[in-house]
Amino acid sequence: MSPSDLASFTSPGPELLRFGPFSLRWYGLLIAFAVTIGLNLSSHLARHRGLKNETISDLLPTLVLASIIGARAYYVVFEWRNYNSAWMEVFAVWNGGIAIHGALIGGVLAIILFCRLQNQPFWDILDVLVPSLALGQSIGRWGNFFNSEAFGLPTNLPWKLFIPYSSRPLAFTNEHFFHPTFLYESLWDLCIFLVLLFMFRLGISGRLWLPAGALSCTYLVTYSLGRFWIEKLRIDPLCLGGIPPFCEGGLRIAQLMSLALIALSTLGLWWLYGRRRSLPGPRHVDAK
């Protein structure tokens, strides 16, 4: 083993503890931790936006369920070739295989429904959720580390990640070290969280004009910029057509989604700051 090999790191495995046929997995533990932290943070931010204390806690169960369903469904749709002969695996979320863009779609639909039924301001709620989302993504990406998934191309950089033979794609069985793309995204998400929190503090202090929707659009622009770059390093992207693992001849879904979100959220920021107009949002539905 060369000195450079000693600088690498690797996953200790997906399980933290095992009790007979049952196990406590790192992925699930990290998601639960991220949700708990996010609930407390968003509830704190909500009070500064004039929202009721219970608003976020009332929304949370539906939001989490819709996000998990959306994240898993999105992943399964584009990886159906791996599930069409083992459909029970579709429900094995603890084994990994979720997509953030699917979680965003499911989560936004849940928030729209909640706001329409509860007569709540959509953009204000979304604005107090996105800092928690960025922090939660930073935490949750370490689930990819423990599962030895979502890694990048082979590399010999000092911070290279060793991937066990069983987790490598067939095209890379002779490679040992890969880009830790989970780490890149985790650090990027942490930076986004700090920026959003700083903007929020400037907003409530009156030092920054922060209209409803500005934080949400800022999150979408910054996250999508980072994701677009990181996705180029991934060797297991979700593809529309193409030949795995490089998506040769196809389109990388995450990059397409990132470009679309950058365009839409940039338009949103221009609408807010350039035209000084409010973003459109869902309207209240009369419960009667």
Secondary structure as UniProt FT lines:
FT   TURN            3..4
FT   HELIX           5..7
FT   STRAND          9..10
FT   STRAND          15..19
FT   TURN            20..21
FT   STRAND          22..25
FT   HELIX           26..48
FT   TURN            49..50
FT   TURN            53..54
FT   HELIX           55..78
FT   HELIX           80..82
FT   TURN            83..85
FT   HELIX           87..91
FT   HELIX           93..95
FT   HELIX           100..118
FT   HELIX           122..147
FT   TURN            158..159
FT   STRAND          161..162
FT   HELIX           165..167
FT   HELIX           170..172
FT   TURN            173..174
FT   STRAND          177..178
FT   HELIX           181..205
FT   TURN            212..213
FT   HELIX           214..231
FT   TURN            232..233
FT   STRAND          239..240
FT   TURN            244..247
FT   STRAND          251..252
FT   HELIX           253..269
FT   HELIX           270..274
//
